[in-house]
Amino acid sequence: MSDDHGPAHYIRIWAILVALLVVSVIGPMFEIQVVTLITAFGIACVKAYMVAANFMHLKTEKTLAVYMLVTCLVFMFLFFAGTAPDVMKTEGTNWDKPALRAMIAAGLAEGADHH
């Protein structure tokens, strides 16, 4: 068994994750927007990478992981490209969105009130 997968490795990763958790909880207490964004989202991305790479063993399965990621992104793009033309319309043949039309009308009426 290599040193990378021994108990000490996992304990070290766990300790780093706990430290990052503490930083992400304390960061927003400063009430500085940039610090909050970095500590909330930046550290979350780092923690997600560390969990995936170390506990899900994606470091050793790089080719498969890249293939799966690219495949998922291609399918998401195809789904969006296939549904967006219909979903993003407000009207058309056999396509009626009364709630959206009411929201647009209300927004236009509200905008007219402000002028």
Secondary structure in CASP SS format (residue, H / E / C, confidence):
PFRMAT SS
TARGET T0000
AUTHOR 0000-0000-0000
METHOD secondary structure of the structure
MODEL  1
M C 1.00
S C 1.00
D H 1.00
D H 1.00
H H 1.00
G C 1.00
P H 1.00
A H 1.00
H H 1.00
Y H 1.00
I H 1.00
R H 1.00
I H 1.00
W H 1.00
A H 1.00
I H 1.00
L H 1.00
V H 1.00
A H 1.00
L H 1.00
L H 1.00
V H 1.00
V H 1.00
S H 1.00
V H 1.00
I H 1.00
G H 1.00
P H 1.00
M H 1.00
F H 1.00
E C 1.00
I C 1.00
Q H 1.00
V H 1.00
V H 1.00
T H 1.00
L H 1.00
I H 1.00
T H 1.00
A H 1.00
F H 1.00
G H 1.00
I H 1.00
A H 1.00
C H 1.00
V H 1.00
K H 1.00
A H 1.00
Y H 1.00
M H 1.00
V H 1.00
A H 1.00
A H 1.00
N H 1.00
F H 1.00
M C 1.00
H C 1.00
L C 1.00
K C 1.00
T C 1.00
E C 1.00
K H 1.00
T H 1.00
L H 1.00
A H 1.00
V H 1.00
Y H 1.00
M H 1.00
L H 1.00
V H 1.00
T H 1.00
C H 1.00
L H 1.00
V H 1.00
F H 1.00
M H 1.00
F H 1.00
L H 1.00
F H 1.00
F H 1.00
A H 1.00
G H 1.00
T H 1.00
A H 1.00
P H 1.00
D H 1.00
V H 1.00
M C 1.00
K C 1.00
T C 1.00
E E 1.00
G E 1.00
T C 1.00
N C 1.00
W E 1.00
D E 1.00
K C 1.00
P H 1.00
A H 1.00
L H 1.00
R H 1.00
A H 1.00
M H 1.00
I H 1.00
A H 1.00
A H 1.00
G H 1.00
L H 1.00
A H 1.00
E H 1.00
G H 1.00
A H 1.00
D H 1.00
H H 1.00
H C 1.00
END
